[in-house]
């Protein structure tokens, strides 16, 4: 072989290698853009603290997010799996007029548009002052209309359905948008099959939502510690069942660990920072991609929640009657709800309410959950590694907006809570957002309440309304005055 021929072949191979290198770089850039490139959310979300709380990403889109166009068409393809008409509105989400997604649903581009959740989905309250008025939304309040269990089941049931195929979903997607040819191929051959697979992988973790012996959670309730058991530490399903009312998360600065205050209904967490971290990790569904970024978001969230305050009661208050009620409160309620005891655990034998929530959790579960978070490289005070013995004596700021009452939401109004347990409603409809200023709570009966709500039966597991009989022997006049005072808190 002469020198000229060898040199030509060498140049040819170098050209081929160069071309392959260019193609490889181009493919890598294309793959990064289509699957991994992270685009910041728009300024209207990130620069306003209230919008950031309601719609700002906490990083859940990467592992727990659902591709936007799949999320968009699921109610159109599977209306039979919704709890009622109206698409995602059927789940009782807080949905502000003119917004693309409900409160607590984020949209972020990581390669492609994805939808995930934030704390606001469970912690944005709503109420209406009259039948024909628009709802008032209160960020950091309890979302008593949200049917969280139905939403979880919807996602799993859709993935299990034989209609969840690229052909069916792409046909529906093509009716509402024109995807670029390459995006359509990516959706058909990668995104839809992978989404189906990931949803089905969660079926075992959601098994207790299908337990034949368990009643439905109902609107505005969340079996949070079982979620922690089955998702964070991956325990097998047991027979515990303890849904609780969605809590308010405003004014978290009032909880002071140095005064013995605990967090969560049963006092199973040391402080607010731990609660926010654990809640966010639950939404992420995986370790954070970057701990420093994650903890910076936690710090922002905690500052926001510490600064948030309960809204004022929106109806007229009788000042003279409220003053009388304060005297009743001081004599009857202040020992637990306005004293050094407030924010600390009261033994369940004393308060007498249902033990179901306590029995969903124990010190072994707390230890294992703390280990999981520690292994992620995240430091926090964490969950309390000791047996649960009761429930927190609640702070009462904004108590008017926190109906239904007791830790499990089993008593519809404040006025009902002052009746002896045997006289309280046995069943009622929860999840309707028309406010009842007379009894202080929400309207829980009638055709509209039945259509919008879910039936709470206090005779079923996890729903008992026993206990907390403090003030039930007061004269009716004192009860009326006390309720008037509670409106002012």
C-alpha positions as CSV (number, residue, x, y, z in Angstrom):
1,X,0.0,0.0,0.0
2,X,1.5,3.3,-1.0
3,X,1.7,6.4,1.2
4,X,-0.9,8.3,-0.8
5,X,-3.5,5.5,-0.4
6,X,-2.8,5.1,3.3
7,X,-3.1,8.8,3.8
8,X,-6.4,8.9,2.0
9,X,-7.9,6.1,4.1
10,X,-6.7,7.8,7.3
11,X,-8.5,11.0,6.2
12,X,-11.6,9.0,5.4
13,X,-11.7,7.3,8.8
14,X,-11.1,10.6,10.5
15,X,-13.9,12.1,8.6
16,X,-16.2,9.2,9.5
17,X,-15.2,9.5,13.2
18,X,-15.7,13.2,13.1
19,X,-19.2,12.8,11.6
20,X,-20.1,10.1,14.1
21,X,-18.9,12.4,16.9
22,X,-21.0,15.3,15.6
23,X,-24.0,13.0,15.3
24,X,-23.4,11.7,18.8
25,X,-23.2,15.2,20.2
26,X,-26.3,16.2,18.2
27,X,-28.2,13.1,19.5
28,X,-27.0,13.9,23.1
29,X,-28.2,17.5,22.8
30,X,-31.5,16.4,21.3
31,X,-32.0,13.8,24.1
32,X,-31.2,16.3,26.7
33,X,-33.6,18.9,25.3
34,X,-36.4,16.4,24.8
35,X,-36.1,14.6,28.1
36,X,-34.0,16.4,30.7
37,X,-33.7,20.1,30.0
38,X,-35.3,22.0,32.9
39,X,-37.0,25.3,32.1
40,X,-37.7,27.7,35.0
41,X,-41.4,28.4,35.7
42,X,-42.6,31.8,34.6
43,X,-42.2,34.9,36.7
44,X,-46.0,35.1,37.5
45,X,-45.5,31.9,39.5
46,X,-42.1,32.5,41.1
47,X,-42.2,36.2,42.0
48,X,-45.4,36.3,43.9
49,X,-45.3,34.3,47.2
50,X,-48.9,33.4,47.2
51,X,-48.8,32.2,43.6
52,X,-45.5,30.4,44.3
53,X,-47.2,28.5,47.2
54,X,-50.2,27.6,45.0
55,X,-48.5,26.7,41.7
56,X,-44.7,26.7,42.4
57,X,-42.7,23.6,41.8
58,X,-41.0,21.8,44.7
59,X,-39.3,19.4,42.4
60,X,-41.9,16.6,42.2
61,X,-42.2,16.7,38.4
62,X,-39.1,14.6,37.7
63,X,-40.1,11.4,39.5
64,X,-43.7,11.8,40.5
65,X,-44.9,14.1,37.6
66,X,-47.4,13.0,34.9
67,X,-46.8,14.1,31.3
68,X,-49.0,17.1,30.7
69,X,-50.9,15.8,27.7
70,X,-51.6,12.5,29.4
71,X,-52.8,14.4,32.4
72,X,-55.0,16.6,30.2
73,X,-56.8,13.8,28.4
74,X,-57.3,11.2,31.2
75,X,-60.7,12.6,32.3
76,X,-61.7,12.6,28.6
77,X,-60.7,9.0,28.0
78,X,-61.9,7.7,31.4
79,X,-64.9,9.7,32.6
80,X,-66.4,6.5,34.1
81,X,-63.6,6.5,36.6
82,X,-64.2,10.0,38.0
83,X,-66.3,10.4,41.2
84,X,-68.7,12.7,39.2
85,X,-69.0,15.1,36.3
86,X,-66.6,18.0,35.6
87,X,-63.2,16.4,34.9
88,X,-60.7,17.1,37.6
89,X,-63.1,19.4,39.3
90,X,-65.0,16.3,40.4
91,X,-62.2,15.7,42.9
92,X,-63.1,18.9,44.8
93,X,-59.8,20.6,43.9
94,X,-59.6,24.4,44.5
95,X,-59.7,25.8,41.0
96,X,-59.4,29.6,40.5
97,X,-61.1,31.2,37.6
98,X,-59.0,31.6,34.6
99,X,-56.3,29.2,35.7
100,X,-55.0,26.4,33.6
101,X,-54.6,23.9,36.5
102,X,-56.1,23.6,40.0
103,X,-54.4,25.1,43.0
104,X,-51.6,22.7,44.1
105,X,-51.0,21.4,40.6
106,X,-47.7,22.6,39.1
107,X,-46.7,22.6,35.4
108,X,-43.0,22.5,34.6
109,X,-40.9,21.6,31.6
110,X,-38.3,18.9,32.2
111,X,-37.7,17.9,28.6
112,X,-41.4,17.9,28.1
113,X,-44.2,19.5,30.1
114,X,-45.1,17.6,33.3
115,X,-47.7,18.1,36.1
116,X,-47.1,17.4,39.8
117,X,-48.5,18.4,43.1
118,X,-47.5,20.7,46.0
119,X,-48.7,21.1,49.6
120,X,-51.3,23.6,48.4
121,X,-53.5,20.8,46.9
122,X,-54.5,19.7,50.4
123,X,-54.0,23.0,52.1
124,X,-56.1,25.6,50.3
125,X,-59.5,26.1,51.9
126,X,-62.6,27.4,50.1
127,X,-66.0,28.7,51.3
128,X,-69.0,30.5,49.8
129,X,-71.0,33.0,51.7
130,X,-74.2,32.3,49.7
131,X,-75.5,29.8,47.2
132,X,-74.9,32.2,44.2
133,X,-71.5,33.5,45.3
134,X,-68.1,32.5,43.9
135,X,-65.8,30.5,46.3
136,X,-63.3,32.4,48.4
137,X,-59.9,30.5,48.4
138,X,-57.7,30.6,51.4
139,X,-54.1,29.4,50.9
140,X,-52.7,27.4,53.9
141,X,-56.3,26.5,55.0
142,X,-57.6,22.9,55.0
143,X,-59.1,21.7,51.7
144,X,-62.2,20.1,53.1
145,X,-63.7,19.5,49.6
146,X,-60.8,17.4,48.2
147,X,-61.4,13.7,47.5
148,X,-57.8,12.7,47.7
149,X,-58.4,8.9,47.9
150,X,-60.6,9.1,44.7
151,X,-57.8,11.0,42.9
152,X,-55.2,8.3,43.8
153,X,-57.6,5.5,42.7
154,X,-58.3,7.4,39.5
155,X,-54.7,7.3,38.4
156,X,-54.3,3.6,39.2
157,X,-57.6,2.6,37.7
158,X,-56.8,4.5,34.5
159,X,-53.4,2.7,34.2
160,X,-55.0,-0.7,34.8
161,X,-57.7,-0.1,32.1
162,X,-57.1,-1.8,28.7
163,X,-57.9,1.6,27.1
164,X,-54.7,3.1,28.4
165,X,-52.8,2.5,25.2
166,X,-50.8,4.8,22.8
167,X,-53.5,4.4,20.2
168,X,-56.3,5.6,22.4
169,X,-54.5,8.3,24.2
170,X,-52.8,9.7,21.1
171,X,-56.2,9.8,19.4
172,X,-57.5,12.0,22.2
173,X,-54.3,14.1,22.4
174,X,-54.5,14.8,18.7
175,X,-58.0,16.2,19.2
176,X,-56.7,19.0,21.6
177,X,-53.2,19.8,20.3
178,X,-50.9,19.5,17.4
179,X,-47.7,17.9,18.6
180,X,-44.6,18.1,16.5
181,X,-44.0,14.9,14.6
182,X,-41.0,13.9,16.8
183,X,-42.9,14.8,20.0
184,X,-45.8,12.6,18.8
185,X,-43.5,9.7,18.3
186,X,-41.9,10.2,21.7
187,X,-45.3,10.3,23.3
188,X,-46.5,7.2,21.5
189,X,-43.4,5.0,21.9
190,X,-41.9,6.2,25.1
191,X,-43.9,8.6,27.3
192,X,-47.2,6.8,27.3
193,X,-45.8,3.2,28.0
194,X,-43.4,4.5,30.7
195,X,-46.2,6.5,32.4
196,X,-48.4,3.4,32.4
197,X,-45.6,1.3,33.9
198,X,-44.8,3.8,36.6
199,X,-48.5,4.2,37.7
200,X,-48.9,0.4,37.8
201,X,-45.8,0.1,40.0
202,X,-47.7,2.2,42.6
203,X,-50.7,-0.2,42.7
204,X,-49.3,-2.2,45.6
205,X,-48.6,0.9,47.7
206,X,-52.2,2.0,47.2
207,X,-53.7,-1.4,48.0
208,X,-55.3,-0.3,51.3
209,X,-57.4,2.2,49.4
210,X,-59.2,-0.8,47.9
211,X,-59.4,-2.8,51.2
212,X,-63.0,-4.2,51.4
213,X,-63.2,-3.7,55.1
214,X,-62.2,0.0,55.0
215,X,-64.7,2.8,54.3
216,X,-63.8,5.6,51.9
217,X,-61.7,8.4,53.4
218,X,-64.3,10.9,52.2
219,X,-63.7,14.5,51.1
220,X,-61.3,16.6,53.1
221,X,-59.5,13.6,54.8
222,X,-56.1,12.0,54.4
223,X,-54.7,8.8,55.9
224,X,-51.3,10.5,56.1
225,X,-49.3,8.1,58.4
226,X,-50.3,5.0,56.3
227,X,-49.2,6.9,53.2
228,X,-45.8,7.4,55.0
229,X,-45.7,3.7,55.9
230,X,-46.5,2.4,52.4
231,X,-44.5,4.9,50.4
232,X,-41.5,6.0,52.4
233,X,-40.6,2.8,54.3
234,X,-42.5,0.4,52.1
235,X,-44.2,-1.6,54.8
236,X,-46.7,-4.3,53.8
237,X,-50.3,-3.4,54.2
238,X,-51.8,-3.9,57.6
239,X,-55.3,-3.5,59.2
240,X,-54.7,0.0,60.5
241,X,-56.9,2.8,59.1
242,X,-56.9,6.4,60.5
243,X,-57.9,9.2,58.1
244,X,-57.8,12.6,59.6
245,X,-59.2,16.0,58.6
246,X,-56.9,18.1,56.4
247,X,-55.2,20.5,58.8
248,X,-54.6,24.2,58.4
249,X,-50.9,25.1,58.1
250,X,-51.0,28.8,58.7
251,X,-49.0,30.5,61.4
252,X,-46.7,27.5,62.0
253,X,-44.4,29.8,64.1
254,X,-46.8,29.3,67.0
255,X,-45.4,25.8,67.4
256,X,-42.4,26.0,69.7
257,X,-40.6,22.8,70.5
258,X,-38.8,24.3,73.5
259,X,-42.3,24.6,75.1
260,X,-43.0,20.9,74.5
261,X,-45.1,21.5,71.3
262,X,-45.4,18.7,68.9
263,X,-46.7,18.6,65.3
264,X,-49.3,16.4,63.5
265,X,-52.6,15.4,65.2
266,X,-51.0,12.7,67.4
267,X,-47.8,14.6,68.1
268,X,-45.7,12.3,66.0
269,X,-43.3,14.9,64.6
270,X,-41.0,17.2,66.5
271,X,-41.4,20.5,64.7
272,X,-42.7,22.3,61.7
273,X,-39.5,22.0,59.6
274,X,-39.7,18.2,59.9
275,X,-43.3,18.1,58.9
276,X,-42.7,20.3,55.8
277,X,-39.7,18.2,54.8
278,X,-41.5,14.9,55.2
279,X,-44.6,16.2,53.3
280,X,-42.5,17.4,50.5
281,X,-40.5,14.1,50.3
282,X,-43.9,12.4,50.1
283,X,-44.8,14.5,47.1
284,X,-41.4,14.0,45.4
285,X,-41.8,10.2,45.7
286,X,-38.0,9.9,45.5
287,X,-34.8,11.5,47.0
288,X,-34.3,15.1,45.9
289,X,-32.1,15.6,42.9
290,X,-30.2,18.3,44.7
291,X,-30.4,18.4,48.5
292,X,-29.3,22.1,48.7
293,X,-32.0,23.2,46.2
294,X,-34.6,21.1,48.0
295,X,-33.8,22.5,51.5
296,X,-33.7,26.0,50.1
297,X,-37.3,25.4,48.9
298,X,-38.2,24.0,52.3
299,X,-36.8,27.1,54.0
300,X,-38.8,29.4,51.7
301,X,-42.0,27.3,52.4
302,X,-41.5,27.4,56.1
303,X,-41.0,31.1,56.2
304,X,-44.2,31.5,54.1
305,X,-46.2,29.3,56.4
306,X,-44.9,31.0,59.5
307,X,-45.9,34.4,58.2
308,X,-49.4,33.2,57.0
309,X,-52.3,34.0,59.3
310,X,-55.8,32.7,59.6
311,X,-58.4,34.8,57.8
312,X,-61.0,36.8,59.7
313,X,-64.5,35.5,60.1
314,X,-66.4,36.9,57.0
315,X,-69.8,37.4,58.7
316,X,-71.1,39.8,61.3
317,X,-70.1,39.1,64.9
318,X,-72.1,40.3,68.0
319,X,-69.4,42.0,70.1
320,X,-71.3,41.9,73.4
321,X,-72.3,38.2,72.9
322,X,-68.7,37.4,72.0
323,X,-67.5,39.1,75.2
324,X,-69.8,36.8,77.2
325,X,-68.5,33.9,75.2
326,X,-64.9,34.7,76.2
327,X,-65.8,34.3,79.9
328,X,-67.3,30.9,79.0
329,X,-64.2,30.0,77.0
330,X,-61.8,31.0,79.8
331,X,-63.8,28.8,82.3
332,X,-64.4,25.8,80.0
333,X,-61.9,25.6,77.2
334,X,-58.8,27.7,78.0
335,X,-57.2,25.0,80.1
336,X,-56.4,23.0,76.9
337,X,-56.7,25.6,74.1
338,X,-55.1,28.7,75.6
339,X,-52.5,27.6,78.1
340,X,-49.2,26.0,78.3
341,X,-51.0,22.7,77.5
342,X,-51.9,24.0,74.0
343,X,-49.8,22.3,71.3
344,X,-48.9,19.4,73.6
345,X,-50.2,15.8,73.7
346,X,-53.3,15.2,75.8
347,X,-53.7,11.5,76.7
348,X,-56.4,9.8,74.6
349,X,-58.0,8.5,77.8
350,X,-58.7,12.1,78.8
351,X,-60.0,13.4,75.5
352,X,-61.8,10.2,74.7
353,X,-61.7,10.5,70.9
354,X,-61.1,7.7,68.4
355,X,-57.8,5.8,68.7
356,X,-57.7,4.8,65.0
357,X,-55.3,7.6,63.9
358,X,-52.9,6.7,66.8
359,X,-52.9,3.0,65.8
360,X,-51.7,3.7,62.3
361,X,-48.2,4.6,63.6
362,X,-45.6,3.5,66.1
363,X,-42.0,4.1,67.2
364,X,-40.6,1.4,64.9
365,X,-42.2,3.1,61.9
366,X,-40.8,6.5,63.1
367,X,-37.3,5.0,63.4
368,X,-37.3,3.5,59.9
369,X,-38.7,6.7,58.4
370,X,-36.1,8.7,60.0
371,X,-33.4,6.3,58.7
372,X,-34.7,6.7,55.2
373,X,-34.4,10.5,55.4
374,X,-31.0,10.4,57.0
375,X,-29.7,8.1,54.2
376,X,-30.8,10.8,51.8
377,X,-28.3,13.2,53.5
378,X,-31.1,15.4,54.9
379,X,-30.8,16.5,58.5
380,X,-34.0,17.2,60.5
381,X,-35.4,16.7,64.0
382,X,-37.7,14.1,62.4
383,X,-40.5,11.9,63.7
384,X,-40.8,11.1,67.4
385,X,-39.5,7.6,68.1
386,X,-41.7,6.7,71.0
387,X,-45.3,5.3,71.4
388,X,-48.1,7.6,70.6
389,X,-50.4,8.3,73.6
390,X,-52.9,10.9,72.6
391,X,-53.7,13.9,70.5
392,X,-52.5,17.5,70.4
393,X,-54.5,20.1,72.2
394,X,-55.1,22.3,69.2
395,X,-54.5,26.0,68.8
396,X,-57.8,27.6,67.7
397,X,-56.7,30.4,65.4
398,X,-59.1,30.4,62.4
399,X,-61.2,27.6,64.0
400,X,-64.2,28.8,62.1
401,X,-62.7,27.6,58.8
402,X,-61.5,24.3,60.1
403,X,-64.8,22.3,60.0
404,X,-65.6,19.5,60.3
405,X,-64.1,19.0,63.8
406,X,-62.1,16.6,65.9
407,X,-58.9,15.1,64.5
408,X,-60.9,12.8,62.1
409,X,-63.4,15.4,61.0
410,X,-66.3,13.5,62.5
411,X,-68.4,16.4,63.9
412,X,-69.8,18.8,61.3
413,X,-70.0,22.2,63.1
414,X,-68.8,23.9,66.3
415,X,-72.4,23.9,67.6
416,X,-72.6,20.1,67.1
417,X,-69.3,19.7,69.0
418,X,-70.9,21.3,72.1
419,X,-73.6,18.6,72.0
420,X,-73.0,15.3,73.9
421,X,-71.5,12.7,71.6
422,X,-74.8,10.7,71.6
423,X,-76.6,13.7,70.3
424,X,-74.2,14.6,67.5
425,X,-75.1,13.7,63.9
426,X,-74.5,10.1,63.1
427,X,-74.1,10.7,59.4
428,X,-73.6,13.9,57.4
429,X,-72.4,15.1,54.0
430,X,-68.9,16.6,54.0
431,X,-67.2,18.5,51.1
432,X,-69.8,21.1,50.3
433,X,-68.4,24.6,50.5
434,X,-71.5,26.7,51.4
435,X,-70.8,28.1,54.8
436,X,-73.3,27.9,57.7
437,X,-72.7,31.0,59.9
438,X,-75.3,30.0,62.4
439,X,-73.8,26.6,63.5
440,X,-70.3,27.6,62.4
441,X,-69.2,25.0,59.8
442,X,-70.4,24.0,56.4
443,X,-73.8,23.0,55.2
444,X,-74.0,19.2,55.5
445,X,-77.5,18.3,54.4
446,X,-79.8,18.8,51.5
447,X,-79.7,18.0,47.8
448,X,-76.8,20.3,46.9
449,X,-74.6,19.0,49.8
450,X,-75.3,15.4,48.8
451,X,-74.4,16.1,45.1
452,X,-71.1,17.9,46.1
453,X,-70.1,15.9,49.1
454,X,-69.3,12.4,50.4
455,X,-71.2,10.7,53.2
456,X,-69.5,10.5,56.5
457,X,-70.8,7.7,58.7
458,X,-69.5,7.9,62.3
459,X,-70.3,4.2,62.9
460,X,-67.6,3.1,60.4
461,X,-63.9,2.5,61.1
462,X,-61.9,5.6,61.4
463,X,-65.0,7.9,61.6
464,X,-66.1,7.8,65.3
465,X,-67.3,11.0,66.8
466,X,-67.0,10.0,70.5
467,X,-65.1,12.0,73.1
468,X,-64.3,15.6,73.6
469,X,-67.4,16.2,75.7
470,X,-66.0,19.3,77.2
471,X,-68.6,22.1,77.4
472,X,-71.5,19.7,76.4
473,X,-73.3,20.3,79.7
474,X,-73.3,24.1,79.4
475,X,-76.7,25.9,79.2
476,X,-77.7,26.7,75.6
477,X,-77.2,30.4,76.2
478,X,-73.6,29.8,77.2
479,X,-73.0,27.6,74.2
480,X,-74.4,30.3,71.9
481,X,-72.1,32.8,73.5
482,X,-69.1,30.5,73.3
483,X,-69.6,29.9,69.6
484,X,-69.8,33.6,69.0
485,X,-66.5,34.1,70.7
486,X,-64.8,31.3,68.7
487,X,-65.7,33.2,65.6
488,X,-63.3,35.9,66.6
489,X,-60.2,33.6,67.0
